Amino acid sequence: MNKTVVIDIVALSANLIGEHTPFLLNYVKDRHITPIKPVLPAVTTTSQSTYITGKWPAENGIVGNGWYDREDSEIKFWKQSNKLVKGEKIWEAAKKLDPKFTCAKMFWWYNMYSTADFSVTPRPQYHADGVKAPDCYAYPPELRDELQKDLGQFPLFNFWGPNANIKSTKWIADSSMWVDDKHNPTLTLIYLPHLDYCLQKFGPDFSKISKELNEIDQVVEELVKFYEAKNAKIVLLSEYGINPVSNPIHINRILRNEGLISVRTERWYELLDAGASKAFASSDHQIAHIYLNDPTVKEQVIRVLKSTPGIDLILDKDAQKAYHIDHERSGDIVVVAKPDSWFTYYYWLDDAKAPDYAHLVDIHRKPGYDPVEMFMDPKNPLIKLRAGYKLARKLLGFRYLMDVIPLDATLVKGSHGSPNVPKEFYPICITDSPLGKSEMEAPEVYDVIWNHLN
């Protein structure tokens, strides 16, 4: 099989390739860009799982970055076991044809306990005293120690949160080249998240994102030249583009005002009690899964959704079939925002009763995705001093909470997830040869990768 690398440049769309990305601008002149029609939802885990199985979410089961576990009565986001992805993966199919085939999965999601030969993924250490320490998980296990010995500790706090920057993306690129030099995998899947940060913070505003565009361009150039020297087939692609937004929809607050949300009080704050709620939403960028513990409220929910500004689609289980998202994990109702809107997870009606995790980078406890985690509270002039004090407590070994995240969803200027966005914000696939179509469906990315391997 042909040595192949797939470089996932997260959030890259054709409108971003220009003066601020000189390498990519020159690279695509002799190559072919094919838009990818966004899968529903156009989010990281769904897009990646669709690409590597060739199956829609209705078949592979990845209906979002998280969903409601009906048996545990818990909303679970950003789980990591590859066993959650149903269906044969592309590297498993390749191994059947070529026993010598190997695959390196570098930070693509659902990267624990997979059948890939080499894998690395973020995995913090959670200590008994409450400290979260940066780390990663790798297979084989010794790979983690070897990488961090040669490249330094994985910069977890630059991977997400207010300090997210090029350092994490560069570490991923360096680790990918390190693995290739040592193990020479047949297929390498590389995830470069850098553009996700600036585009969600600022939208496609070149006056604010030009530096980040140039930074990712340089990393891509280094990777492309490295793999060209290895005579590898190269595919550049993205999972989604990010379009400008200005209208956060607080969907759980809407349901709460309808008397459908239950909360329980702990200390001074309120916690969403999903199992006791008649209906609630698990928000994920521009989509939200609404789960009904009481089926009799379905018409009430649909009625209030129809009167909510910013909602584009309201899909019950039957309507979900046309969008290939009808699965036991999907909501009883799936709602999709209009291109200028997105869904928050907020369920409290008084910020004074917001849970303690609302002010933290806490992707696992929040009952939905929270892009506001990329900001430190701009209304607090002392917020950086507060963060410095918290960091000092950490370094001295004391307990601390890095509670610096604001509760202002209007700060977010870019989002993704809807399939109904202007084509300039479609994800793209860049190949040496034309694919013979003006645009392709997300499952067809599997065939593109397969054809490069064979």
KAGI-V798175 format. One record per helix or strand of 2 or more residues. SS is the DSSP state (alpha for helix, beta for strand). FROM is the first residue (numbers start at 0). LEN is the number of residues. If there is no record, write none. Layout:
ss=SS from=FROM len=LEN
ss=SS from=FROM len=LEN
//
This chain:
ss=beta from=3 len=6
ss=alpha from=13 len=3
ss=alpha from=21 len=9
ss=beta from=31 len=6
ss=alpha from=43 len=10
ss=alpha from=56 len=4
ss=beta from=65 len=4
ss=beta from=73 len=4
ss=alpha from=81 len=3
ss=alpha from=89 len=8
ss=beta from=102 len=4
ss=beta from=117 len=5
ss=beta from=124 len=2
ss=beta from=131 len=2
ss=beta from=135 len=4
ss=alpha from=140 len=11
ss=alpha from=155 len=3
ss=alpha from=165 len=18
ss=beta from=186 len=6
ss=alpha from=193 len=9
ss=alpha from=205 len=24
ss=beta from=232 len=5
ss=beta from=242 len=2
ss=beta from=246 len=3
ss=alpha from=250 len=7
ss=beta from=262 len=4
ss=beta from=268 len=4
ss=alpha from=273 len=3
ss=beta from=278 len=6
ss=beta from=286 len=6
ss=alpha from=294 len=12
ss=beta from=310 len=6
ss=alpha from=316 len=7
ss=beta from=332 len=5
ss=beta from=340 len=3
ss=alpha from=350 len=3
ss=alpha from=355 len=4
ss=alpha from=370 len=4
ss=alpha from=382 len=13
ss=alpha from=408 len=3
ss=beta from=413 len=2
ss=alpha from=422 len=3
ss=beta from=426 len=5
ss=beta from=438 len=3
ss=alpha from=443 len=10
//
